[in-house]
Amino acid sequence: MNLKEINEAKHIVIETDSDSFANATAIYSYILTLHKKVSLRKTTDIDVNLSFLPWYDKVRDTIASSADLKIVATSDSRSLFELFKSNNISINKKMATSLYTGIMLRYKNFLSDDCDGTIFAISSELISLNAEYKTCTNFLTKRVPLSLFRLKAIMFKNLLLKEDAKEAHVYVAESDLRASGTSLKDAISIANEISNLVNVEKVILYERDENKNIIKILKEI
């Protein structure tokens, strides 16, 4: 993100998806402090679990014709936080909440292998800046849509444990995603959850057709 370009632009559009939406709302909040016109455009549907974030209702499918600068948001909340800090940009409550959410998403609720002391220090600072961390935790870890439970039921039913339960083979078809109202991203998150089963050292997620023929490996965890 180029701050000079933002300062020179009159109307900025921010392109985003579910992975980058938290950062996009932080940028949106920042641009509003500059009293500039700003729009949010989604390239994919935004996860309903992110509906607590500011400006969720401002997302549109199209780009305004008057926009003279486009920013493509990323999921790197740490870099965005550091950019704000290094340029002495004041982080308000909405920005802090968005950045904290982005940190939780990027570092898998602080459980990912690359979550280090710096991430915890950043999170602590964002809380001190009034990030609504309890709301973030509630929406990201405690609220699960019914559609995800439907897909879990399908995938757990088709789960096979092999090699003395060290390998978990799990299958999903396009029809399963349609029937449950979910996406491949949801299937991968369930496969990640299966990797936490006792004794399981490897999870292989396969795509298969409606006749249960394997098409390809989607993910190895």
C-alpha positions as CSV (number, residue, x, y, z in Angstrom):
1,M,0.0,0.0,0.0
2,N,1.5,3.3,-1.1
3,L,0.6,6.1,1.3
4,K,1.7,8.8,-1.2
5,E,-0.7,7.5,-3.8
6,I,-3.5,7.5,-1.2
7,N,-2.8,11.1,-0.3
8,E,-2.9,12.2,-4.0
9,A,-6.0,10.2,-4.9
10,K,-9.6,11.5,-4.7
11,H,-11.5,8.3,-4.7
12,I,-9.9,5.0,-3.6
13,V,-11.4,1.6,-4.1
14,I,-10.2,-1.4,-2.0
15,E,-10.5,-4.9,-3.5
16,T,-10.9,-7.6,-0.9
17,D,-12.0,-11.2,-0.2
18,S,-12.6,-13.1,3.1
19,D,-8.9,-13.6,3.8
20,S,-8.0,-9.9,3.4
21,F,-11.3,-8.3,4.5
22,A,-10.1,-7.4,8.0
23,N,-7.2,-5.5,6.6
24,A,-9.4,-3.9,4.0
25,T,-11.6,-2.5,6.7
26,A,-8.6,-1.2,8.6
27,I,-7.4,0.6,5.4
28,Y,-11.0,1.9,4.8
29,S,-11.1,3.3,8.3
30,Y,-7.8,5.0,7.8
31,I,-8.8,6.6,4.5
32,L,-11.9,8.0,6.1
33,T,-9.7,9.9,8.5
34,L,-8.2,11.6,5.5
35,H,-11.7,12.8,4.5
36,K,-11.4,11.0,1.1
37,K,-14.0,9.0,-0.8
38,V,-13.4,5.3,-0.5
39,S,-15.2,2.2,-1.6
40,L,-15.0,-1.6,-0.8
41,R,-15.3,-4.1,-3.6
42,K,-15.4,-7.9,-3.0
43,T,-13.8,-10.4,-5.4
44,T,-15.5,-13.3,-3.6
45,D,-18.3,-13.5,-1.0
46,I,-17.2,-12.3,2.5
47,D,-17.5,-14.8,5.3
48,V,-20.5,-14.1,7.5
49,N,-18.4,-14.6,10.6
50,L,-16.7,-11.3,9.7
51,S,-20.0,-9.4,9.8
52,F,-19.1,-7.8,13.1
53,L,-16.3,-5.9,11.4
54,P,-16.9,-2.2,10.6
55,W,-18.0,-1.4,7.0
56,Y,-19.2,-5.0,6.3
57,D,-22.4,-3.5,4.9
58,K,-20.4,-1.2,2.6
59,V,-19.0,-4.0,0.4
60,R,-20.1,-3.9,-3.2
61,D,-19.6,-6.2,-6.3
62,T,-18.6,-3.5,-8.7
63,I,-16.0,-0.7,-8.9
64,A,-17.2,2.9,-8.9
65,S,-16.3,4.5,-12.2
66,S,-15.1,7.6,-10.4
67,A,-12.3,5.7,-8.6
68,D,-8.8,6.9,-9.5
69,L,-6.8,4.5,-7.3
70,K,-7.3,0.8,-6.6
71,I,-5.7,-1.0,-3.6
72,V,-5.7,-4.8,-3.4
73,A,-5.9,-5.7,0.3
74,T,-3.7,-8.6,1.5
75,S,-4.0,-10.9,4.6
76,D,-0.7,-9.6,6.1
77,S,-2.0,-7.7,9.1
78,R,1.5,-7.5,10.8
79,S,2.9,-5.6,7.8
80,L,-0.1,-3.3,7.7
81,F,0.2,-2.6,11.5
82,E,3.9,-1.9,11.1
83,L,3.2,0.5,8.1
84,F,0.8,2.5,10.2
85,K,3.2,2.6,13.2
86,S,6.3,3.5,11.1
87,N,4.4,6.4,9.6
88,N,3.0,7.7,12.9
89,I,-0.6,7.0,11.8
90,S,-3.0,7.0,14.7
91,I,-4.8,3.6,15.0
92,N,-8.4,4.2,16.1
93,K,-10.8,1.7,17.6
94,K,-12.2,0.5,14.3
95,M,-8.7,0.1,12.8
96,A,-7.5,-1.7,16.0
97,T,-10.4,-4.2,15.9
98,S,-9.9,-4.9,12.2
99,L,-6.1,-5.4,12.6
100,Y,-6.7,-7.7,15.7
101,T,-9.1,-9.7,13.6
102,G,-6.6,-10.0,10.8
103,I,-4.0,-11.2,13.2
104,M,-6.3,-13.9,14.6
105,L,-7.2,-15.1,11.1
106,R,-3.6,-15.0,9.7
107,Y,-2.2,-16.8,12.7
108,K,-5.1,-19.3,13.2
109,N,-6.2,-17.9,16.5
110,F,-2.6,-17.7,17.7
111,L,-2.0,-21.4,17.1
112,S,0.0,-21.4,13.9
113,D,3.7,-22.4,14.0
114,D,4.9,-18.9,12.9
115,C,3.0,-17.1,15.7
116,D,5.8,-15.6,17.8
117,G,6.4,-13.1,20.6
118,T,6.1,-10.1,18.2
119,I,2.6,-11.2,17.2
120,F,1.5,-11.4,20.8
121,A,3.1,-7.9,21.5
122,I,1.2,-6.5,18.5
123,S,-2.0,-8.0,19.7
124,S,-1.5,-6.6,23.2
125,E,-0.9,-3.2,21.8
126,L,-4.1,-3.4,19.6
127,I,-6.1,-4.4,22.7
128,S,-4.6,-1.3,24.5
129,L,-5.9,0.7,21.5
130,N,-9.4,-0.5,22.3
131,A,-9.7,-3.4,19.8
132,E,-12.9,-5.3,20.5
133,Y,-11.0,-8.5,21.1
134,K,-13.8,-10.3,22.9
135,T,-16.1,-9.8,20.0
136,C,-13.4,-11.0,17.6
137,T,-12.9,-14.2,19.7
138,N,-16.6,-14.8,19.9
139,F,-17.3,-14.5,16.2
140,L,-14.1,-16.3,15.0
141,T,-14.1,-19.2,17.4
142,K,-17.5,-19.7,18.9
143,R,-20.0,-18.9,16.1
144,V,-20.2,-21.7,13.5
145,P,-22.7,-21.5,10.7
146,L,-25.1,-24.5,10.3
147,S,-23.8,-25.0,6.8
148,L,-20.4,-26.0,8.2
149,F,-22.0,-28.6,10.5
150,R,-23.7,-30.1,7.4
151,L,-20.4,-30.4,5.6
152,K,-18.7,-31.8,8.7
153,A,-21.4,-34.5,8.9
154,I,-20.7,-35.5,5.3
155,M,-17.0,-35.5,5.6
156,F,-16.8,-37.3,8.9
157,K,-19.1,-40.0,7.5
158,N,-16.7,-40.5,4.6
159,L,-13.5,-40.4,6.8
160,L,-11.1,-43.3,6.6
161,L,-8.2,-44.0,8.9
162,K,-5.3,-45.9,7.5
163,E,-1.8,-46.9,8.6
164,D,-2.8,-47.7,12.1
165,A,-4.8,-44.4,12.3
166,K,-1.8,-42.3,11.4
167,E,-3.3,-41.2,8.1
168,A,-6.8,-39.8,7.7
169,H,-8.3,-39.9,4.2
170,V,-11.2,-37.6,3.8
171,Y,-13.3,-36.9,0.7
172,V,-15.5,-34.1,-0.6
173,A,-17.4,-33.7,-3.9
174,E,-18.7,-30.6,-5.5
175,S,-22.2,-31.8,-4.9
176,D,-21.4,-32.0,-1.1
177,L,-20.4,-28.3,-1.2
178,R,-23.6,-27.3,-3.0
179,A,-25.8,-29.4,-0.8
180,S,-24.4,-27.9,2.4
181,G,-24.0,-24.3,1.1
182,T,-20.2,-24.3,1.8
183,S,-17.0,-23.8,-0.1
184,L,-13.7,-25.6,-0.6
185,K,-12.2,-23.3,2.0
186,D,-14.6,-24.8,4.6
187,A,-13.6,-28.4,3.5
188,I,-10.0,-27.5,4.1
189,S,-10.7,-26.0,7.5
190,I,-12.5,-29.3,8.5
191,A,-9.5,-31.3,7.2
192,N,-7.3,-29.1,9.4
193,E,-9.6,-30.0,12.4
194,I,-9.3,-33.7,11.6
195,S,-5.5,-33.3,11.9
196,N,-6.0,-32.8,15.6
197,L,-7.4,-36.3,16.1
198,V,-5.3,-38.5,18.4
199,N,-2.6,-40.5,16.5
200,V,-3.3,-38.8,13.2
201,E,-0.1,-37.5,11.7
202,K,-1.3,-36.8,8.1
203,V,-4.6,-35.8,6.5
204,I,-5.2,-36.2,2.8
205,L,-8.3,-34.3,1.4
206,Y,-9.5,-35.8,-1.9
207,E,-12.0,-34.4,-4.4
208,R,-14.2,-37.1,-5.8
209,D,-17.2,-37.2,-8.2
210,E,-20.7,-38.2,-7.4
211,N,-19.8,-41.9,-8.2
212,K,-17.2,-41.7,-5.4
213,N,-14.3,-41.9,-8.0
214,I,-11.3,-39.9,-6.8
215,I,-10.5,-36.9,-9.1
216,K,-7.5,-35.4,-7.4
217,I,-5.8,-34.6,-4.1
218,L,-6.9,-31.2,-2.9
219,K,-4.7,-30.8,0.2
220,E,-2.2,-32.7,2.3
221,I,-1.9,-31.6,5.9
